[in-house]
Amino acid sequence: MKQGLSSALRARNAAVLVLEVLLFANEFVGIFLLFAAVLLAPSHWNLGLGWTVAPLAALVIANTWALAWLVKAGYFIWLFGRWPLEQDPPDLNQAEGHNVLAAATAFDQGQFSKAAALLMRLPADRRSTGHWLALGRSSALCGELDESRVALKNAGIPWKIGRLMADRRAFGFNRGPYFDATMPGRIDHVPVFSLVVLVLVLGCAAMTGFFYSRLRGLESLAPSFDATAFQQETRGRLTLYYHDPDFRDHAAAVAQDALDHDLDFLGMPAGTFGPGTIKLYLCDSEAEYRRRSPNHPAWEAACADPPATAVYVYRLPDKDHIFFEVVLAHELAHLCYYRMAGASPDDWLNEGLADYLGYHFGLDRAGIPRQAWLQDHYFQGLRSKAMPFSSFFNTDPRLLPADDVATFYQQGFSVVYVLIEDYGREPFLKFLRECSDRKNVDTALASSFPTIPNIDALSAVWGLFFMRPLLAPPSPRPGTDSES
């Protein structure tokens, strides 16, 4: 009988230890993933990271509860579970040995009053530490706190710790794998709880796999646009990375003209970028571009990396040749803006100016009346779905739903268009410099446009823009067959 009890306790101790180790590891991984999601979600909401915060938080809470339960169980088993694993004193007579064995059986069956009575038959000077522990536990769970205090003191256990047993029972928390009448049955529940832990571990593993795939998409463009994957050639201010020579020649010619156009409009010297400074990566298809830049949203037609002085584009169908020119001038405008204003936090201004320069270059190059075409094809309907100006000036387009991104770009473009077309290029360039220096839109507006003292005034001026009649019949959309 004693050997059976010892084996059960050893098995339970081993099971609890394994579960605790698994849960500690699981808890660490869960907390790491939760913090990773919380940190990454605001700037990469379009990847779906924001929706992982809630399930990860629930997983961490479940882990914390299970871990606390097991730590508590392990603590009590370690502290009070030494008996009947301890060897009895060798000088016990046969009757005393039978009493100890009967007490162990009664205790394991939850008959704590019987266990205490049997242990009390042993002379005090012949009780081992394990006997005193068992007597203290049994007395406490029977509500005999004074007897329990004395017994635990003789076992070397502080009474404050011993009181935990009584407190558990007083508050009704008398369920668990220790100290109650269901103790033997609780050992059978260890496999069930192991299954719960396994599910939690697998859940964390699944989350880890999900995050790993997402985090791989957040790596910089450099590895996916490795120069060794392209042929390379330097032409003027461009270093071209390409596969197809014909696409290289066409893109290089357009890029040189677009760069001259953007620099001239912004009043920047032609030598702002030295020979081979701008890295232009040319993908042969959209599929290649998406494969090389998986972290970029599907609505993006190209990408600029101003700190690296790099632009990434892909070949468009021949019918979209004007749109390709618009896109290339747009991305090069980001490099110019970065050289002029640095890392500006004003995305609306950065994107709006790039759109303005892109369409200015592409439409003028094709001989298409800009205002008529833009009002008919680009700005039409914007006023009915425009974003409130109070939030528009502080919005990061990467955090917007895909359906609202186009509105943000159109609105930024239209605001820049009004400021330049109605008030002139020089006041606008002054506004750019003021925004760069002061980082305050209201202050920059007031100092650059006397009739626009703040954002509210700009909103009113912008609203009038949509009431103007077209100056000429709208032209066909650039890139259509009629324009090819």
Phi and psi in degrees as a GROMACS rama.xvg file:
@    title "Ramachandran Plot"
@    xaxis  label "Phi"
@    yaxis  label "Psi"
@TYPE xy
-64.242  -37.9718  LYS-2
-63.9279  -37.8586  GLN-3
-64.0602  -43.8604  GLY-4
-62.3968  -41.4527  LEU-5
-62.3061  -43.0654  SER-6
-63.1157  -41.5164  SER-7
-62.3145  -44.4318  ALA-8
-65.8989  -40.7719  LEU-9
-63.3248  -42.9912  ARG-10
-61.8165  -42.0948  ALA-11
-65.9332  -43.032  ARG-12
-60.1618  -43.1869  ASN-13
-64.5746  -42.1759  ALA-14
-63.4428  -44.4894  ALA-15
-63.5216  -39.4015  VAL-16
-62.6482  -45.1304  LEU-17
-62.0521  -44.2508  VAL-18
-63.411  -40.5696  LEU-19
-63.3342  -43.1795  GLU-20
-62.0773  -45.2553  VAL-21
-60.8804  -43.277  LEU-22
-71.3476  -35.8288  LEU-23
-59.5956  -47.5224  PHE-24
-63.2052  -43.2724  ALA-25
-63.9155  -40.7154  ASN-26
-63.2938  -43.1139  GLU-27
-61.3399  -47.0668  PHE-28
-63.2428  -43.1024  VAL-29
-62.101  -43.5188  GLY-30
-65.7154  -41.0296  ILE-31
-59.2054  -46.5874  PHE-32
-65.5947  -37.5913  LEU-33
-63.3609  -48.0347  LEU-34
-64.1746  -37.642  PHE-35
-61.2705  -43.309  ALA-36
-64.7082  -43.4264  ALA-37
-62.9584  -38.4122  VAL-38
-75.8902  -36.544  LEU-39
-87.377  -29.9508  LEU-40
-57.2034  -45.0516  ALA-41
-59.538  -37.7787  PRO-42
-94.7731  -9.21249  SER-43
-135.153  43.2049  HIS-44
-60.9368  -31.3482  TRP-45
-65.264  -17.8645  ASN-46
-84.2147  -2.29427  LEU-47
85.1841  8.68781  GLY-48
-66.646  -29.5192  LEU-49
-60.422  -32.37  GLY-50
-79.7887  -4.65652  TRP-51
-89.3848  -12.2719  THR-52
-64.3191  -47.5569  VAL-53
-63.1356  -51.2328  ALA-54
-64.0554  -33.775  PRO-55
-67.5253  -39.8814  LEU-56
-62.6078  -41.8533  ALA-57
-62.9312  -39.3965  ALA-58
-64.0816  -42.4805  LEU-59
-65.8122  -39.6821  VAL-60
-63.0334  -45.062  ILE-61
-62.2831  -41.72  ALA-62
-63.1344  -42.1259  ASN-63
-63.5854  -42.4327  THR-64
-62.5231  -48.5187  TRP-65
-64.0515  -39.4235  ALA-66
-66.3286  -43.1053  LEU-67
-62.4879  -40.517  ALA-68
-62.2528  -44.3649  TRP-69
-72.7474  -37.0064  LEU-70
-62.5166  -42.4388  VAL-71
-63.4316  -43.5916  LYS-72
-62.525  -45.8914  ALA-73
-62.661  -37.9382  GLY-74
-63.2692  -47.1009  TYR-75
-66.447  -39.229  PHE-76
-65.14  -40.9131  ILE-77
-66.3204  -41.7068  TRP-78
-76.2815  -43.5008  LEU-79
-111.614  -4.71026  PHE-80
-92.8359  16.6514  GLY-81
-73.6154  -24.4028  ARG-82
-103.509  134.513  TRP-83
-97.9697  30.1889  PRO-84
-73.7897  -27.0231  LEU-85
-68.749  150.351  GLU-86
-74.3727  138.142  GLN-87
-71.0346  153.256  ASP-88
-55.574  141.192  PRO-89
-70.0347  -15.5759  PRO-90
-94.3701  12.273  ASP-91
-70.2969  137.457  LEU-92
-81.6892  178.091  ASN-93
-62.2271  -42.4793  GLN-94
-64.64  -43.0771  ALA-95
-64.7515  -38.2288  GLU-96
-62.3483  -41.5809  GLY-97
-63.6812  -40.0896  HIS-98
-61.7492  -42.3526  ASN-99
-63.8479  -43.4766  VAL-100
-64.5304  -40.6533  LEU-101
-66.58  -37.5999  ALA-102
-64.0874  -40.3332  ALA-103
-63.5566  -42.5348  ALA-104
-63.6467  -44.5018  THR-105
-63.4179  -41.802  ALA-106
-64.0052  -43.7227  PHE-107
-67.0555  -23.0928  ASP-108
-92.0031  2.98872  GLN-109
83.5337  10.5464  GLY-110
-91.0673  74.3455  GLN-111
-70.5997  -35.4823  PHE-112
-65.524  -38.6338  SER-113
-67.4616  -40.59  LYS-114
-61.7852  -43.5091  ALA-115
-64.192  -40.2797  ALA-116
-64.9535  -40.5877  ALA-117
-67.61  -39.7554  LEU-118
-69.8335  -29.202  LEU-119
-67.8163  -17.5352  MET-120
-72.1953  -20.6712  ARG-121
-74.8489  137.663  LEU-122
-59.7648  143.679  PRO-123
-58.2326  -35.4848  ALA-124
-77.7116  -4.92023  ASP-125
-113.907  10.6238  ARG-126
-89.4148  129.269  ARG-127
-80.166  174.361  SER-128
-57.7839  -39.7891  THR-129
-64.0073  -37.3971  GLY-130
-63.9057  -44.3306  HIS-131
-63.1662  -39.8721  TRP-132
-61.2511  -47.9699  LEU-133
-62.4654  -40.5629  ALA-134
-65.5176  -41.3318  LEU-135
-64.9666  -41.9942  GLY-136
-65.388  -47.258  ARG-137
-61.974  -42.9858  SER-138
-65.6327  -42.0392  SER-139
-62.7099  -41.2456  ALA-140
-76.2446  -11.2104  LEU-141
-95.6976  -1.04612  CYS-142
87.1055  4.82833  GLY-143
-91.0114  79.8932  GLU-144
-71.9828  -34.898  LEU-145
-64.1709  -47.634  ASP-146
-61.1876  -38.9216  GLU-147
-64.5641  -40.8711  SER-148
-59.8715  -44.6344  ARG-149
-64.2521  -45.8138  VAL-150
-64.1946  -44.3676  ALA-151
-68.4217  -32.5034  LEU-152
-64.0052  -42.4437  LYS-153
-66.1725  -26.0484  ASN-154
-84.3546  -4.89201  ALA-155
84.8104  17.4422  GLY-156
-101.62  124.821  ILE-157
-58.0938  140.63  PRO-158
-63.8045  -29.6394  TRP-159
-62.1348  -36.751  LYS-160
-73.1531  -41.8691  ILE-161
-60.9797  -32.888  GLY-162
-63.2768  -19.9254  ARG-163
-58.4945  -34.5352  LEU-164
-64.8661  -46.6024  MET-165
-66.3813  -40.584  ALA-166
-61.9441  -38.4423  ASP-167
-60.559  -43.9835  ARG-168
-72.329  -36.8792  ARG-169
-62.7451  -35.3269  ALA-170
-90.4736  5.75211  PHE-171
85.9805  3.37168  GLY-172
-86.2587  62.0668  PHE-173
-105.756  28.4266  ASN-174
-115.169  144.727  ARG-175
151.839  -179.607  GLY-176
-85.8078  26.8837  PRO-177
-160.544  150.933  TYR-178
66.8306  21.7834  PHE-179
-145.345  177.556  ASP-180
-69.1399  -15.8869  ALA-181
-97.5897  16.1621  THR-182
-55.8148  -49.6888  MET-183
-59.9105  -39.3217  PRO-184
-67.153  -28.2331  GLY-185
-65.3163  -29.068  ARG-186
-61.427  -33.6513  ILE-187
-68.7748  -18.2923  ASP-188
-83.7487  -10.4752  HIS-189
-58.3279  -44.2187  VAL-190
-59.7727  -37.4571  PRO-191
-63.916  -45.3347  VAL-192
-66.479  -32.5747  PHE-193
-61.4199  -38.2597  SER-194
-64.0646  -40.4903  LEU-195
-60.586  -45.3963  VAL-196
-62.4295  -40.675  VAL-197
-61.5143  -40.995  LEU-198
-62.1018  -42.3311  VAL-199
-63.4945  -41.9734  LEU-200
-62.3956  -44.9696  VAL-201
-64.5527  -35.6147  LEU-202
-61.6898  -44.2633  GLY-203
-64.2977  -38.1763  CYS-204
-63.9249  -40.7298  ALA-205
-64.2569  -42.845  ALA-206
-62.5673  -39.3288  MET-207
-61.9486  -44.3231  THR-208
-62.0326  -41.4807  GLY-209
-61.4901  -47.6058  PHE-210
-65.5721  -38.0723  PHE-211
-60.6354  -43.6485  TYR-212
-65.218  -37.4093  SER-213
-72.1824  -42.4947  ARG-214
-66.8085  -29.9422  LEU-215
-62.741  -32.758  ARG-216
-73.3112  -13.7472  GLY-217
-91.2275  -0.589896  LEU-218
-69.3712  161.283  GLU-219
-65.028  166.87  SER-220
-72.5633  -21.5933  LEU-221
-53.7471  -49.6458  ALA-222
-63.0734  -40.7143  PRO-223
-74.5042  -25.285  SER-224
-107.441  47.5667  PHE-225
-61.445  130.726  ASP-226
-59.6774  -27.8785  ALA-227
-69.1568  -13.8938  THR-228
-85.5621  -2.84216  ALA-229
-127.09  159.181  PHE-230
-79.3123  155.448  GLN-231
-132.806  140.021  GLN-232
-154.292  143.982  GLU-233
-106.929  128.841  THR-234
-134.247  110.951  ARG-235
58.6484  -123.133  GLY-236
-85.8257  1.09289  ARG-237
-109.036  138.994  LEU-238
-108.227  113.88  THR-239
-96.0223  131.303  LEU-240
-115.136  118.435  TYR-241
-149.537  170.337  TYR-242
-117.234  -42.2255  HIS-243
-105.888  122.475  ASP-244
-60.7256  -36.8635  PRO-245
-64.804  -44.6777  ASP-246
-64.128  -37.5579  PHE-247
-59.2427  -47.7842  ARG-248
-64.6547  -42.8951  ASP-249
-66.0627  -47.4058  HIS-250
-65.4439  -37.4596  ALA-251
-63.9987  -42.3995  ALA-252
-65.6046  -44.858  ALA-253
-64.6288  -42.6359  VAL-254
-63.7996  -40.8348  ALA-255
-62.3892  -45.3651  GLN-256
-66.1952  -42.1066  ASP-257
-64.4102  -39.5942  ALA-258
-65.2651  -43.1093  LEU-259
-60.0141  -41.7456  ASP-260
-62.2016  -48.0074  HIS-261
-65.5449  -44.5208  ASP-262
-63.4664  -41.2451  LEU-263
-65.0555  -42.5071  ASP-264
-63.6213  -40.239  PHE-265
-82.9582  -0.179215  LEU-266
69.5769  30.1691  GLY-267
-101.544  146.5  MET-268
-62.5168  148.851  PRO-269
-63.1062  -24.9849  ALA-270
-89.3934  16.263  GLY-271
-55.8788  -38.3244  THR-272
-110.365  123.869  PHE-273
-75.9217  177.445  GLY-274
-57.2703  127.914  PRO-275
69.4304  11.2958  GLY-276
-68.7266  -42.602  THR-277
-85.8272  121.468  ILE-278
-92.4183  118.304  LYS-279
-113.573  110.115  LEU-280
-94.967  125.222  TYR-281
-116.161  108.331  LEU-282
-89.5356  144.23  CYS-283
-75.8124  -16.5063  ASP-284
-154.306  163.803  SER-285
-65.2252  -35.7987  GLU-286
-60.8342  -40.7196  ALA-287
-65.6818  -41.9003  GLU-288
-61.8082  -44.0758  TYR-289
-65.0729  -37.0142  ARG-290
-67.9708  -35.2706  ARG-291
-84.1371  -17.9072  ARG-292
-133.605  66.8552  SER-293
-68.0225  -16.4945  PRO-294
-82.8886  -4.09911  ASN-295
-96.3885  142.304  HIS-296
-66.4766  157.42  PRO-297
-66.4614  -23.4845  ALA-298
-78.6611  -6.69073  TRP-299
-83.6623  126.447  GLU-300
-92.1098  -13.2899  ALA-301
-168.294  177.601  ALA-302
-149.901  142.247  CYS-303
-119.62  140.91  ALA-304
-121.686  84.4069  ASP-305
-56.1433  -43.8446  PRO-306
-58.6585  -32.1988  PRO-307
-91.8186  -2.01311  ALA-308
52.1624  53.1343  THR-309
-132.83  148.712  ALA-310
-131.531  138.889  VAL-311
-124.491  119.991  TYR-312
-137.028  168.612  VAL-313
-133.466  158.908  TYR-314
-66.7215  134.09  ARG-315
-104.99  159.737  LEU-316
-58.226  154.999  PRO-317
-57.9204  -32.7931  ASP-318
-67.4108  -17.4932  LYS-319
-103.349  29.9186  ASP-320
-64.7476  -33.6361  HIS-321
-70.8598  -39.3553  ILE-322
-63.49  -34.7225  PHE-323
-61.9977  -40.0937  PHE-324
-65.6875  -39.9668  GLU-325
-61.3547  -46.2057  VAL-326
-63.7127  -43.2618  VAL-327
-66.4892  -42.4713  LEU-328
-64.9915  -35.7359  ALA-329
-60.9531  -50.3152  HIS-330
-67.5031  -39.263  GLU-331
-65.4674  -29.9424  LEU-332
-63.1604  -33.0111  ALA-333
-62.7892  -39.8527  HIS-334
-65.1946  -40.7531  LEU-335
-66.4094  -43.8673  CYS-336
-60.5908  -39.5247  TYR-337
-65.1059  -40.7587  TYR-338
-66.7277  -28.8537  ARG-339
-86.5927  -45.6797  MET-340
-115.681  -5.23994  ALA-341
76.5057  -161.724  GLY-342
-79.7375  81.1507  ALA-343
-73.6692  139.004  SER-344
-80.4783  -5.44081  PRO-345
-88.1917  89.2494  ASP-346
-65.2941  -35.3995  ASP-347
-60.9301  -40.0787  TRP-348
-73.4977  -42.4269  LEU-349
-60.8088  -51.1497  ASN-350
-72.6139  -37.6879  GLU-351
-64.0338  -42.3409  GLY-352
-66.481  -41.7551  LEU-353
-62.3179  -40.683  ALA-354
-63.8402  -42.5028  ASP-355
-60.8392  -49.2384  TYR-356
-66.4039  -36.0264  LEU-357
-63.9963  -49.8099  GLY-358
-73.1576  -32.2949  TYR-359
-58.8212  -45.3157  HIS-360
-69.2537  -51.1869  PHE-361
-68.0892  -43.589  GLY-362
-73.1766  -42.3959  LEU-363
-64.6952  -37.5397  ASP-364
-63.8047  -33.0664  ARG-365
-89.5804  -3.29361  ALA-366
73.8008  30.3771  GLY-367
-101.439  129.497  ILE-368
-59.4492  118.489  PRO-369
-68.1044  -52.4802  ARG-370
-61.6671  -43.8022  GLN-371
-62.7009  -45.5674  ALA-372
-67.7626  -43.3363  TRP-373
-65.1048  -42.6558  LEU-374
-66.6466  -31.726  GLN-375
-81.8989  -35.8262  ASP-376
-108.948  -28.3701  HIS-377
-112.274  -42.7496  TYR-378
-93.252  -9.28761  PHE-379
-61.0419  127.607  GLN-380
80.9144  -0.871815  GLY-381
-65.3713  -37.7374  LEU-382
-61.7257  -33.8345  ARG-383
-74.3323  -19.4249  SER-384
-123.853  14.9056  LYS-385
-66.2979  152.391  ALA-386
-79.8407  148.147  MET-387
-58.2959  135.509  PRO-388
-62.744  -29.9706  PHE-389
-62.2669  -33.7263  SER-390
-97.3874  -26.1715  SER-391
-58.2262  -40.6965  PHE-392
-73.9844  -7.39721  PHE-393
-121.652  21.5014  ASN-394
-99.7149  137.152  THR-395
-98.2466  116.034  ASP-396
-60.4599  -23.2284  PRO-397
-68.8148  -16.9467  ARG-398
-94.9519  -3.25388  LEU-399
-86.9434  151.618  LEU-400
-59.706  152.253  PRO-401
-55.8394  -35.6727  ALA-402
-68.6496  -22.9161  ASP-403
-94.5925  -9.03674  ASP-404
-65.1135  -44.195  VAL-405
-60.4702  -39.4302  ALA-406
-62.1986  -42.4515  THR-407
-60.9543  -46.3405  PHE-408
-64.1673  -44.1664  TYR-409
-63.0937  -41.2812  GLN-410
-67.5853  -42.8279  GLN-411
-61.0692  -44.1733  GLY-412
-61.3636  -45.542  PHE-413
-65.6939  -36.755  SER-414
-65.2527  -46.6816  VAL-415
-62.4511  -39.5847  VAL-416
-60.183  -44.7305  TYR-417
-62.9945  -46.1404  VAL-418
-62.6933  -37.6617  LEU-419
-80.8834  -49.4572  ILE-420
-70.5592  -33.3756  GLU-421
-91.4642  -28.0323  ASP-422
-117.732  -8.67826  TYR-423
100.626  158.363  GLY-424
-68.65  -42.3214  ARG-425
-64.9921  -48.1135  GLU-426
-57.8987  -36.1315  PRO-427
-67.2247  -41.8985  PHE-428
-63.8666  -35.2029  LEU-429
-64.25  -40.6565  LYS-430
-60.5119  -40.6148  PHE-431
-59.7179  -46.0844  LEU-432
-65.8502  -39.0563  ARG-433
-66.0984  -40.796  GLU-434
-62.8423  -39.241  CYS-435
-66.2375  -40.0845  SER-436
-80.5719  -43.934  ASP-437
-98.8802  -18.2607  ARG-438
56.3016  33.5763  LYS-439
-139.419  116.365  ASN-440
-66.316  -44.6547  VAL-441
-59.1126  -46.7877  ASP-442
-62.9712  -42.6026  THR-443
-65.9552  -38.7118  ALA-444
-63.3865  -47.9684  LEU-445
-62.1207  -37.3383  ALA-446
-81.8597  -16.6403  SER-447
-106.897  -30.8218  SER-448
-128.162  97.3273  PHE-449
-54.922  -29.8218  PRO-450
-90.4625  2.86226  THR-451
-126.282  83.3236  ILE-452
-75.5804  -18.6539  PRO-453
-161.082  -176.774  ASN-454
-65.4728  -36.7378  ILE-455
-61.3886  -42.8647  ASP-456
-64.4808  -39.6207  ALA-457
-62.7183  -38.9328  LEU-458
-61.2351  -39.7963  SER-459
-67.2471  -43.5425  ALA-460
-63.0586  -41.8367  VAL-461
-63.1301  -37.4373  TRP-462
-63.2317  -36.0663  GLY-463
-66.8981  -24.0935  LEU-464
-58.7966  -33.2272  PHE-465
-81.9553  -6.70295  PHE-466
-91.1956  -3.84491  MET-467
-75.2856  144.5  ARG-468
-75.7587  156.972  PRO-469
-66.2907  139.919  LEU-470
-82.8624  -16.9594  LEU-471
-157.751  158.466  ALA-472
-58.8361  140.834  PRO-473
-62.3496  141.181  PRO-474
-90.99  163.466  SER-475
-60.9361  154.033  PRO-476
-61.2904  132.449  ARG-477
-57.3612  137.753  PRO-478
96.9399  -12.4042  GLY-479
-75.5686  167.962  THR-480
-59.9098  -34.2912  ASP-481
-68.9532  -18.5734  SER-482
-101.362  -11.6424  GLU-483
